[in-house]
Amino acid sequence: MKLYIHNPYSNTTVTEDYVDTIKCAFHAAGYETERIQTLVKMPKGNDASVLVVANADATRARRLGYSRVYLWVQGIIPEESYMRNSSRLRSFILSRIEKKGLKSADFTFLVSHAMHTHFKDKYGMNLEDFYVMPCFNSHIDEKRFMHTDKYKNNLFLYAGGLDAWQCFDETVALYKRIEDEVPNATLRVLTKNREAAERVIRAHGVRSYSIDFRPLECMPEELEAAKFGFSLRRSHPVNHVSTPTKLSSYVSCGVIPIYSKYVKDFASISAGMKYAVASDEEDGYGIERIVELCRADIAPLAVLEEYRSRYGEYYSKDYHIKEISKIIEKR
């Protein structure tokens, strides 16, 4: 048995990691895999499976006669496009392409359960053959939890760009409120847009902060020193279905996430946790809970135990390979 992998696009590391996980699962199920740059016409009666990463490619693969079409869906493209361009016509066309792609696929890989609900509500499609695996680029690294004074120093980290959807202004405003309650708090911002970040921070009157940019390979060193990490988002369908890799990076190094409930799957899996803080307007942005954790005597092993329990499988490549391979074998 053979699986062709059609991914000819310039992709991020996250995409490559996701596709590689699926490839490993097919290997575990007894398949050979081969990467291809072009989808070709298949002979009748063929037994060729293909994995594609674009909705239009799923429709094309079905038309070209591949026996089984597997589609990975990373995001909701029409809504992402409208967020950037505000073009209803473009969003309408992309929705037509998306719906056709979903209908053409025999099996769909989704990044969240919220995404499955989104497609059901939008298109009236109850995708029955699907698997949910979040986007992530890290696994739990025990030694990062044990960094000297990690949970004694109230270091708050923001890592990322300053686009409006990343809520940097809201993040700094929230940190300022924390700083007013916690005198030894410090904000560390890692971004390429240093001057713009400086302007926002000064506008909010933040006292203790640092701004820098670090390449991706240096991020674990930054994360192991941080106690808290911000990942705020607004209520929007794109955010509802997303699984930000930033959150997996925080969790992997024992950084307590301060997150929005609008990232629905992460909020669901993190509900009721001691060392994760939901920060939304109706609950006072979690200020009381954050201040409580700033003043608490936190044992690194307690954080590690809770994160392994909640996120150990969710952010585990080995776990997802095993689960996907079981499904492939049954099919």
N, C-alpha and C positions, 0 to 999 in steps of 0.2 A: 504494500500500500504506500501511496505517495501523496505528500502535501506540497503543493507549490505555494510559495510565499511571494506575493506581488506587493512590493513596497518601494517603488522607484523614486520616492519623494525625498526632499531634504528634511530630515526629521530630527527631533530633539533626542537627547539621551533617554528621556522617559519613553518615547515611542519605541525606540530600539529595545529597551529593557522589557517593555510589555510584549512586543512581538517575539522576543527571545524566550520569554516564559511560555508562551503558547507553543512555540516550536519545540521546546523541551518536553512539554506535555504530550505532544504528538509522538515524539521519539519514545517516550515512556509507554505509549500505547501501541508501539510497534511500527510506526510510520517512518519512512524516509522523507526528508524535506529537501527542497531545492528552491533557492531564490531565483526569481525571474524578473526581468525588466519590462516584459511585454506580455499581455494576455493574448493568446492565440486561439484560433478555431480548433475545437477538439472533435475527434471522430465520434460518431454515434456509438453508444454502448461503452464509452470509456468509463474508467473508475477513478478519474483524477479529481482530487479535492484541491481547493485553492483558498488561501487566506488573503483577504484584501483589507485595506485600511481607509478606503474612501467609498462613500455611498454610490457614486457613479460607477465605480469599478465593480461593485457587486452586481449592478444591473448589466453591465457589459459582460461580466463573467458568465452570468446566467444565459445571456443571449448567445455567447460563444460555445455553450454546451458543456461546461464543466459539470461533473456529476454532483458535487457538493460544494456549496459556496459558504465560506465562513467570513463574517464581517466583524471587524473591530470598530467600535464607535467611541471615540475619545470625547467628543463634545457635541453640543446641539448647534450645528453650523448656521442655520437660519437666524437664530436668536443672537449668536455671536456677531454675525454680519450686521444685523440691525443695530446692535449696540455700537458698532464702529461707524456705520454709514448712514443710519436712519433712512434706509431705502426700503419701502414696503414692497416694491416690485422685485427687487433683488431677493428679499426675504421670501417672497411668495415662490419664486423660481427655485430657490434652494430648498424650500420645503417640499416641492414636488419631487426634486431629485432625491431628497432624504427618504421620503415615503417609498419611492420606487426601490431604492437601495435596500431598505428594511424588508420589503416584500420579496425581494429577489434572493435574500440570504436564507439558507437552510438553518443557520445557527448564528447567533449574535453574541459577541463579547461586549459587555457594557461596563462602565466604570463605577456605576452606582445604582442602587435600587431606585433612587429618585429619578434616574434617567428612564428606567423601565416604566415608572408611573407617568412620566412626562409624555412618552410616546403613546401610551394607552389613552391618556386624556386628550392629546392633540389629534391623533389619527384614528382613535377607536381601535387600535391594534393591541391585542393581548399577546405579545411575543411569548410563546411557550418554550421554545428552545433557545435558552440564553444562559450565560454565566456572568456573574458580577465579580470583577476584580478591580480594586482601586488603582489609580496611578500612584506609584511610590518609587523612590529611588534609594531607600535605606532600610536596613533591618536593625533591630535592637542591639546596641553595642554596649555591653555591660560596663566596660571600663570608663565610658564617657559619663556614666552616672556617678562615678567615684572620684571625680575631679575635686581637688582640695577646695573646701569651703564653697562648693557649688551652690548648696542650698542655704548658705549663710549670707552670701553676698546677693543683694537684691538687684541683680543685673537683668534688665529687660532688653530683649533683642528684637529689632525689626530688620528683616532682610528682604530686599526686593526693589522694584521700581516705584515710581511715584505717579503712575497712571491713576486716574480718578477711581477706577474700579478696585484698586488695591487699598483705598481708604487710608492713605498715609496721614492726611490732615486729622481725620477722626482718631487715628491711632495716637498721634501726638497729643491731641486734646485729652484723651483718656489717660495717657501717661502723666500729663501735668496734674490731673486730679490725684493720681496715685502718689506722685512726688510730694504733693502738699500734705499727704497723710504719712508718708514714709520718708523720713529725712535722709536715709542712706541709700535711697533708690538711685539707679543710674540707667540712662537710656543709651543703647549702642545701636547705631543705624549703619547698615551695610548696603550701600547703593552706589551706582555709577553717577547719579545726579546729586553730587555733593552740595553744590551751591544752592540748588532749589530746596534740598532738604534743610540746609542751614537756615534759609529764610522762613520756612514753615516753623521750625523749632524755636527760632527767636521770636516769631510772632506770637507764640503761645507762652512765652516767658519761661521756658524750661531752663533750669539751672544746671543740672548735671547731665552731660551727654558727650558722646564722641561720634564722629562720622568717619567712615572709611569704606573702601571697596576691597573685597577679597575674592580671588578666583574660587571657582567651585571646589577645587581639591583642598582648599584651606578651610572650608566651612566646618568640618567636624571639630577643628580646634577652637573655632569661635563658639560653636554650640555647646561644647563640653564645659565652657566657663559660664554659660548663661543659665539663669534660673527660670526665666519666663520668656516666652516667644509670642509675638502678636501675629494674628492672622484674621483680621476683621473683613467682613464683606457685607454688602447691602443685599436687600431682598430682590432677587432677579432670577429668572429661570436659569440663566447660565451658571450662577453661583449655586442654585439649588441642586443641580445635578453634578457639580464638580467634585473632584477629589484632589485638592491641591497637594503637590509633592512637598511643599513647605511644611505641611503638618506631619508628614512621615519623617522628614528630616528632624523636626523638633522632637518627636516621640523617640526616635532612634537614639538620641543623645540625652534623654532624660530632661528635656526642656519642657516646662509646664506650659501647655498651649492656652492662650487666651483667644478664643475663637467665637465666631458668630453662629447662631443656630441655623442661619440660612444655608450653610453647607450641610445639607440635610443628613447624609449618611454618616459623616463624622460626628455630627451632633447626636445622632441616634446611638452610635456605638459608645460615645463618651458620656452619655446621660448618667448622672448620679455618681460620677467619679470624684474622688477626693482631690486628685492632682491634675485636674483639667477644669478650666473656668469658662463657662458660657458668658459672653459679654454682649448683651443686647439692651436696648433702651428700657423695655418693660421690667427688667430685673435690676435696674440701676447700673447697668454695664458691668455688673459683677464686682463693683468696687469693694464692698464689704468683704467678699470672699478673697479677693486679691490681697487686701491689706492683712487679713487674717493669716494667709499663707506667707506673707512677708515677715510676719512676727513669729511664726511657728518654728518649732525645732523639728525639722524634717529629716528623717532617716533615708539615705539614698536607697537602701534595700527595700524600703516600703514603696517608693516610687517605682523601682524596677519591678517589684512583684505585681503591682497594679497594672503597669504597662504591658507586661508579659501576658497577664490574664486577659486584658481587653484588646490589645493590638497585636499580640504574638502571632496569631493566624492571619489577621486582617492584612498585615504588612509582611507576610512571609512568602517568598517566592517558592520555596519547597512545598509549602502547604497548597498553594494554588496549582502547582504542577501536578501534584498528586490528585487533587479534586478534578481538574480538567481532564486528566488522562483517564480517570474512571468513567467520565461522561463519554469520551471519545470511544473507549472500548465498548461501551454499551451500544453506541450508535453503529 
